[in-house]
């Protein structure tokens, strides 16, 4: 398999409202004193297949994010993209920034883009490499793990409608890795359709792309920091 150009788009534009803290979650320290954002950027920095990084952040967080990039020695960062009002919009901003950045240099143009939530600081190099190579084989690949709990679907009043078979259910993670042309076209099509409700990028491709998404078995340690309990 020929070596492809892989780039990373790291989404750190959320408000972290579910943490119920004044501090945004990407700037919270973990047990080693380094921030969540520092961990998520570092894993991309250290991956030999990742050529460059685009970081999505809110305008008011730009200076602080750049300080973390400098302190952590993140030399692969190529640009910062502004956050949107939703995650879906923010990711499109990141993809458009990457497209514009490399439009004039075909040699560096991304074949594949790994879209990663900054709120997942425990991503391992092993899982990252696995999903990158899986995407190169299938065109679209996402880290995921089988659900452990029984899942119930309910009606609007909270009454159980059905219990889907657990062995067919997976909990989605990031990175989600796609051919750059496919995911950018799908995100643009979603905008034209007025659809801004997708909760991950795989769903955008499911609705507006023509490539099936392959699930790549990840690990449960790659959890998302969403609430105070997650810390």
N, C-alpha and C positions, 0 to 999 in steps of 0.2 A: 504494500500500500504506500503510495507516494505521500511525502510530507506535505500537509496542508498548512495554510496560515490560520491560526486560531487567535482570536482576540477575546477579551473579556469586557463585559459591561456590568459594572457593580452598582446596584440600586441602593442608594442610601439617602433617598429623598423623603422618607416617611416622617410623620410627626411623632410617632411612638405614643399616641394617645392612650393606648391600652395598658401602658406601663404605669399610668397615673403618677408620673414623676415630672418635675420641672425640667429635668435633663432628658434630651432625646436619647433613645436607647443605643444608637450607634456610637455615642460618646461615653457610654457607661463602661467602667473598668471591669475586667474579669479578675480572677484570682491572682494572676500574675502582674496586675497593675496596668496592663495594656488594654486599650479600648477594644470594643467589639469591632469597630471599623478597622482598626489596625490589624487585627487577626485576619479579617476577611480579605483585605488587600494583600497581606503578606503571602497568603497561600497562592494567590494568582501570580505574585511577583516571583515566587520560588519555583513555579511550574515551568519546566524547560520548553513546553510546547506553546505557552502563551506568549505571543509577540508583543502585545500592548494592552493597555487598560484604559477604558473610559469610565469615569466615576460620575454618577448622577447624585447631585445634592441640591438642597434648597439654597437660594441666593444668600440667605442670612448665615448659612453654615459654610460658605465657601472658604473663608479665611481659616476657620478652625480645621476644616478638612485638609486644606493645603499644608497646614502645620503638621498634621499627623503624617501626611505623605512624606514630608521632608524628614521628620524625626525617624520614621521607619525605613528610610532609604528606598522608597518605592520608585525606582528609576523607570519602570515600564509605563507609568501614567503618561498618557499623551494629551488628554484634555478633560475638562469638567463640563458636564451638561446640566442644564437647569431641570429641576424637578417640575412635574406637572401636578394637577389636582388629584389624579389617581395614579396608582402604580402603573397601569397600562399606558397612560399618557407619558409618564416619566420614562418608561422603557423606550417608547418610540422616540422621545427626545434623545436618549442615549444612542439609539441606532442611527438616527439621522445625523447626529454629531460625528459618529464613527464613519458613516458614509461620506460626509463632506470632508472629513479630515484626510481620507485616503483616496478620494476620487481621482486625484491627479497623479497617483503613484501606484500603478497596477501591480508592481512587484510586492507591495506590502498590503494590497487589498485583501480584506478578510474573506477567506473561504467559509469559515465557520465562526460563530460568535457564541460564547458562553455567557448566559445571563444569570447573574448570581445575586441573591439578596444579601446585603451587608449584615443582616440580622442572623445569618448562619455562620458564626465564627469558627465552628468546629469541623469544617470540611477538611478531609485529609487529602494528601497528595495522591494516594492510591485511588480514592474514589474519583478525584478530579481527572486523572489520567484515563481511568476506565471509561468515564462518560464522554470524554473528548474523542477517544478512539471509536467508541460505539456510534457516536454521531457521524464520524467520517464513513462508517460502514453503512448507516441507515439513512442519513440525511437529517434526522432529528432524533435526539435522545435526551431523556431526562432521568436524573437520579430519583429513585422512589424506593419505598420499603413497604412490605405487606402490612396491612393494618392488623393490630393485635386484638382490638376490641370488637365486639359485636356491634354492628351499625344498624340503627333504626331510621327509617324514613317516616316523617309525620305529616299530618295535615296542618292547616293554619291554626287549629285549636289544640295542637299538641298531642293528638291521638295517633298511635302507630298505624301506618298504612301497610308497611311491609318491612321485611328484614332481608336485605340483599345478601346473597351468599358471600361470606367473608373471604373465601379463597379467590374471588375475582376482584377484590378491592385493594387498592394501593394508596399510600399516603405520599403525596408529591413533595419533592424537595427541589433545591437548586444546588448546583447549576443545571440549567436547561440549555442544551446546546443544539444549534440549528445551522443549516446552511444560511449564510447571511442573506442571500437573495430571497430565499423562501420566507424567512421570518420578517424581513423588512416589508416585503410585498403584502404579507398577511396583516401586519399592523396598519399599513396604509389603507388596506381594504376595509379594515374594521372602522377606521375614522370615516371613510366615505359612507359606510353603512350606518353611522351614528351609534355604533356599539362601543361603549366604554365600560362594560360591566364584567369583562373577563378577569378572573382572579389569578391566572398565571399565563405564561406565554404559550404553553402547550395548548391551552384552550383557544387562544387566538389562532394558532395554526390549524387546530381541529375545525374551526368555523370558516376560516378564510384561506386555507392553504390546500395544496393537493399532495401532501406528503404525510403518510402515517407516522405517528410519534411512537418510537420504541422506548420502553421503560428499561432502565439500567439499574440493577439491584444495588442500592446504596447501603448505608449503615445507620443505625438508630442514633448514633452519637451526633449526626449532622442535624441537630434539632434547631429550630428557629426560636430566637429570643423574642417573645411577644408580650408576655406579662411578667409581673414581678416574680411570680412563682418559678418562671423559667430560669431566673438567675440563681 
